[in-house]
C-alpha cells in the first residue's frame, strides 16, 4: 500500500472513529447497541488492509458507508421525510406512539415504564 493510500486510510479511519464517538448509546437494548457494533466493525475493517497487502481496500465504498452513517446520525431523513399526524396518531389508538415513547424514555432513565410494570419486567 502506497504512502498516499495509507494517509487516506488513516484519515478515513479517524472519520469513522469520530462517528462512533458521537453515535448515541442504546440504553434500552445494551446487548444490541449499534455503537458497540460500529466500533467493532470499524476496528476489523481498518485493521485488515494493514495486515494483508493482497486484498485492496475499497475507499469509494467506505466513503459511501461513512456518508450514509453520518446522514443517519444527523437525522437527515427524519427532517427530509417528516411523519404526519395521521401516522403518529392512528385513529384506532391515537395515544399509542406517545405512550410507547414515554415508556422507552422511562426505561432509558432507569425507571420502570408502564409496559414494564404491566409485564413485571425490570
C-alpha positions in Angstrom: 0.0 0.0 0.0 1.4 3.4 -1.0 2.0 6.1 1.5 -0.8 8.2 -0.1 -3.2 5.3 0.3 -2.1 4.8 3.9 -2.7 8.5 4.6 -6.1 8.3 3.1 -6.9 5.2 5.1 -5.8 6.9 8.3 -8.0 10.0 7.5 -11.0 7.8 6.8 -10.3 5.8 10.0 -10.3 9.0 12.1 -13.6 10.0 10.5 -15.2 6.7 11.4 -13.8 6.9 15.0 -15.4 10.4 15.3 -18.7 8.9 14.1 -18.6 6.1 16.5 -17.7 8.5 19.4 -20.8 10.7 18.5 -23.2 7.8 18.0 -25.7 7.6 20.9 -25.6 4.6 23.2 -28.7 2.5 23.3 -29.7 2.2 27.0 -32.9 0.3 26.1 -31.0 -2.5 24.4 -27.5 -2.6 25.8 -26.7 -6.0 24.4 -27.6 -4.9 20.9 -26.0 -1.4 20.9 -25.3 0.0 17.4 -22.4 2.0 18.8 -20.6 -1.2 20.0 -21.3 -2.9 16.7 -19.9 0.0 14.7 -16.8 0.2 16.9 -16.1 -3.4 16.4 -16.7 -3.2 12.6 -14.5 -0.2 12.2 -11.7 -1.9 14.1 -12.0 -5.1 12.0 -12.3 -3.2 8.7 -9.4 -0.9 9.1 -7.0 -3.5 10.6 -7.4 -5.8 7.6 -5.8 -3.6 4.9 -2.7 -3.1 7.1 -2.3 -6.8 7.8 -3.0 -8.0 4.2 -1.5 -6.4 1.1 -3.3 -8.8 -1.2 -6.9 -7.6 -0.7 -7.3 -4.0 -1.9 -9.3 -1.6 0.3 -12.4 -0.1 -1.4 -12.1 3.6 -0.5 -15.2 4.6 -2.5 -17.4 2.0 -0.7 -16.0 3.0 2.7 -16.7 6.7 2.0 -20.3 5.9 0.8 -20.9 4.0 4.0 -19.5 6.8 6.1 -21.7 9.3 4.4 -24.8 7.1 5.0 -24.0 6.7 8.7 -23.4 10.4 9.0 -26.8 11.1 7.5 -28.4 8.8 10.0 -26.5 10.3 12.9 -27.6 13.8 11.8 -31.3 12.7 11.4 -31.3 14.0 7.8 -34.0 11.5 6.9 -36.2 12.5 9.8 -36.1 16.1 8.7 -36.4 15.3 5.0 -39.3 13.0 5.4 -41.3 14.1 8.5 -44.1 11.8 9.7 -47.6 13.2 9.6 -50.0 13.2 12.5 -52.1 10.6 10.6 -49.1 8.2 11.1 -48.2 9.2 14.6 -51.7 9.3 15.9 -53.7 6.4 14.3 -57.5 6.6 14.6 -57.7 3.3 16.4 -55.3 4.3 19.2 -54.2 7.9 19.0 -52.0 7.7 22.1 -50.2 4.5 21.2 -46.9 6.1 20.0 -46.7 8.8 22.6 -47.2 6.1 25.3 -44.6 3.9 23.8 -42.1 6.8 23.6 -42.7 7.8 27.2 -42.3 4.1 28.3 -38.9 4.0 26.4 -37.8 7.3 27.9 -38.6 5.9 31.4 -36.6 2.8 30.7 -33.6 4.8 29.5 -33.7 6.8 32.7 -33.7 3.5 34.8 -37.3 3.8 35.9 -40.0 1.2 35.2 -42.3 2.4 32.5 -46.0 1.4 32.3 -45.3 -1.5 29.9 -42.5 -2.8 32.2 -44.8 -2.6 35.3 -47.6 -4.3 33.3 -45.5 -7.3 32.3 -43.4 -7.4 35.5 -40.1 -6.9 33.8 -37.1 -5.0 35.1 
